[in-house]
Amino acid sequence: MRHATTFADAFARARAHRSSLLSSTTTTAYRLFDGAGDDLPGVYVDRLGPAAVLGVYDDARWSEEAVSAAAATVLEATRDIGIESVYVKRFLKDRSRLGGKPPAESTSHTPRAGIRQPEALTVYEYGVGFEVRLFDGFSTGLFLEHREHRRALAERGATRALNLFAYTCAFSVPLAAAGAHVTNVDVSARYLEWGKRNHALNGLDESRVRYSRMDATAYLAYAARHAHERFDLIVIDPPTFGAGNSRRGVKPWKATADLPKLIAAAAAVLRPGGQIFASTNARELAVDGELTSMIEATLGRVRWESLPPWPKDVRERGRVAATLFTPR
Ligand SMILES: C[S@@+](CC[C@H](N)C(=O)[O-])C[C@H]1O[C@@H](n2cnc3c(N)ncnc32)[C@H](O)[C@@H]1O
């Protein structure tokens, strides 16, 4: 079967490229296969401790049989590094046949290959623990491409940080571990609870961490009115789209239209010399230079700060952009 040979070969090359990560005991979450960056657009494999998550988009043009064969290949090729299960997430553009719902498999305990895993697992990045969930829908709780950014931001010595669109507070945990006071803002109570567990998992002092269930734009408007709400680091890593909720004062979010206004509002609550980390997966902004051009068009001249290169397991270019800067 030609497909199986092709994926098996590409997976073997991808694995070889990550050899230094495979033996790490302090980092157990990383991308094993990164779509076009590993020669197969639309196919992604994340390692999350004892499990792999195989993400398949329409561009792969894979049948169900091809997905099952790939799951079996991943399991066979990673047993030696302790992977016991392969869970599958199919990202279908047209979900009309499923009544608009995500495929049932994304919330099923049963993996496509291997044994069942518990509902929650702990994985590590440079020794920092995070709770991940393998069958909680499309997301698992940790966006792996920001591993080096999380570490680099924590090393910058911020005393007061604001994490907008905090999700499971993955940016906050290393910052709090480095001694910062962090305010996490997200519209989802459930994700903020998950974020609390991530801090607890690492034995962090809860008195230094705040959680605010609020719309990010509304939070910045509140902060602008309160002089004590000023920060020396603001993390802005929003979704491309977010559903609104008029009852809770949450406007629908669209990164291409709303990110410039949000960055301007964030700059207004920075302490002098404070920095903003901004990242996006929005296709129009993630391509080369678009995010930085948008920031300059919004704020005028800024001082660009250095960030580490993308980790070696993140190989697909143009999917995500990130930048750190000091407004002038
Ligand atoms: C792609 S995730 C953000 C990733 C996150 N920054 C991280 O470090 O993993 C999307 C998050 O944005 C939140 N969200 C969506 N719209 C929002 C809004 N208007 N204000 C605040 N949070 C929002 C969602 O609840 C979800 O937790």
The ligand as a Tripos MOL2 file, in Angstrom:
@<TRIPOS>MOLECULE
LIG
   27    29     1     0     0
SMALL
NO_CHARGES

@<TRIPOS>ATOM
      1 C1         -6.1580   29.3610   21.2540 C.3       1 LIG1
      2 S1         -6.5820   29.4530   22.9670 S.3       1 LIG1
      3 C2         -5.4000   30.5700   23.5330 C.3       1 LIG1
      4 C3         -4.0870   29.8380   23.7800 C.3       1 LIG1
      5 C4         -3.3950   30.2410   25.0220 C.3       1 LIG1
      6 N1         -2.9470   31.6130   24.9670 N.3       1 LIG1
      7 C5         -2.2640   29.3150   25.4270 C.2       1 LIG1
      8 O1         -1.2570   29.8050   25.9040 O.co2     1 LIG1
      9 O2         -2.3770   28.1110   25.3110 O.co2     1 LIG1
     10 C6         -8.1180   30.2260   22.9980 C.3       1 LIG1
     11 C7         -8.5780   30.7090   24.3680 C.3       1 LIG1
     12 O3         -9.1130   31.9930   24.1860 O.3       1 LIG1
     13 C8        -10.2560   32.1310   25.0010 C.3       1 LIG1
     14 N2        -11.0650   33.2350   24.4750 N.ar      1 LIG1
     15 C9        -11.7890   33.2740   23.3310 C.ar      1 LIG1
     16 N3        -12.3460   34.4950   23.1650 N.ar      1 LIG1
     17 C10       -11.9590   35.2540   24.2200 C.ar      1 LIG1
     18 C11       -12.1780   36.6080   24.5940 C.ar      1 LIG1
     19 N4        -12.9190   37.4250   23.8520 N.pl3     1 LIG1
     20 N5        -11.5910   37.0620   25.7310 N.ar      1 LIG1
     21 C12       -10.8390   36.2430   26.5040 C.ar      1 LIG1
     22 N6        -10.5980   34.9500   26.2020 N.ar      1 LIG1
     23 C13       -11.1370   34.4570   25.0660 C.ar      1 LIG1
     24 C14       -10.9100   30.7740   24.9620 C.3       1 LIG1
     25 O4        -11.7860   30.5640   26.0540 O.3       1 LIG1
     26 C15        -9.6930   29.8560   24.9810 C.3       1 LIG1
     27 O5         -9.3470   29.4800   26.2940 O.3       1 LIG1
@<TRIPOS>BOND
     1     1     2 1
     2     2     3 1
     3     2    10 1
     4     3     4 1
     5     4     5 1
     6     5     6 1
     7     5     7 1
     8     7     8 2
     9     7     9 1
    10    10    11 1
    11    11    12 1
    12    11    26 1
    13    12    13 1
    14    13    14 1
    15    13    24 1
    16    14    15 ar
    17    14    23 ar
    18    15    16 ar
    19    16    17 ar
    20    17    18 ar
    21    17    23 ar
    22    18    19 1
    23    18    20 ar
    24    20    21 ar
    25    21    22 ar
    26    22    23 ar
    27    24    25 1
    28    24    26 1
    29    26    27 1
@<TRIPOS>SUBSTRUCTURE
     1 LIG1         1 GROUP 0 **** ****
